[in-house]
Amino acid sequence: MSPEERQEALERHGLTETQDGFVLSLRGFQRAARRALELRKQGDQEAVRMLALPPDDPLRWEYALCIQIEAFRDEWYESEF
């Protein structure tokens, strides 16, 4: 994955990389919430707990960040192999 492709993938997943790690945008949070709905349908208990939290709960945002980092990592991995 070229640096340009990597940046596009980060933007697609609503992530910004900072010196301290990743930051999730509102768009990324929305994408993660849709993914959590899919995971809930598959019986994922973490997704059930995440979706039960209020949208402004910091734990919900942390879970959403993890979902988007995982999606970014999967996309990067698929592009490399």
Order of alpha helices (4+ residues) and beta strands (2+ residues): alpha-beta-beta-alpha-alpha-alpha
